[in-house]
Amino acid sequence: MIQGSELTFLGDWQNFYMIMGTAAATLTGLMFVVTTLIAGIDTHVSTLNAGVSAFNTPIVIHFCSVLVLAGICSVLVLAGIFSAPWQSLSSVSLLLGVLSLGMVTYMTLVLRRMLHVPNYQSTLEDWSWYLALPLLAHIALIFAAWMLTKNPSLALYIVGAAMILLLLAGIRNAWDMVTFLAVERSHSANQNRNKNMEVQGAGKTGRSKKRQASKGF
């Protein structure tokens, strides 16, 4: 069973976990709305898919990782309260370590995807917010998983800081995605409007030439 002293460390953080989990779940839902802005952008499907995989999907994954982290820690608290068969903090340490290692592996995939987005060169700002900071947060979580059984108080502060970093990076990246898609959507709409005007102008010119030819005849 979880010892009382161990449960106290997690119990002090339960409200924080609830707030972070609620925020992450809400922001994840909003990302589905953001994705609808892709409709109407005039570009190749392969380019859109590459951009979504490299920039949009990781935002959702980071929000979900915060939600899972909040769930793991909150469930551990409930397990201690109801005398569930959790032996010690080693259980949550193992789950935290597996999750963090999985996310570090996923970030290597994001790196590869960012390098292969067609017709787009990622900037230093992109590398910092979409890759470096989330990767730093997940590496910190690996360290926290290792420290959890040795120094739970310090480990939980590291977990909290990593969750905040992931959430802030996700919010910033979501805003970046919204503004980028809005500008691209407006640009595509202007291009389509200009094309329609050119087609209409060409049609009027053609009809005018036909009338002139018929009069000359």
Steps between C-alpha positions, in 0.01 A plus 500: 500500500599860457642640819335803656804719452516411131129568455539841662751607236253419221193621689648849525516510120156359418334837429789589271456173311128561461555852364771387258298201384189710441699761307672234289170327417335831404791607281507159332136546403571848363775357278233306310337835421835646391549211260187602308684816389702278266194471278516760226879524482609461138803269508594140435354235731848357566620840621200535731549150642870564563425830674230347719727210599794727581325788677133437575503142630785557751297777665216257565745234618656739752160603636408132531826423679418769758155346538650153549753632753223663699300178482788279615570712806133552587425129472792425731350732761160325470673164516655596833172633636305186411783259587542379142791262431767759421809393690694828502602800295701258284179424307443858391875540447492213251196638317653846488828364366334293228285795390797736492721261306220448251460874454876550449485235228202678346692829497767339281219422256384863516856609420500285189161633392603864548801440277284364219212748474474591128547865403562612857821565691457481878631807683695515825177597674333186364786278615491658845127482570395191305801282582758626753271612784266198490804271481649676803175446690495128425866456593421676829216252552743210456716652772191552718404133456843398619484742795145421607590214735809680633372855547123516430469869588763610247372256239146636520624855456683386186187323373297815564751721319511260204121495476486880503772519233315253277174687547653843429687370195180341375301821547765707322526247216123482465488880465782485247309235307175699503660819374697314232193314374288818506757687288538209258123462473461873425781480243335202331164680495660807338670284239174326414322836478765635264479189285123533476534866405753410231272230363204737499711770333621256236143392434381859455791574266420192294132595468594856403731375225226272371253789481753716318575221257133444431441871438798513262368199315 
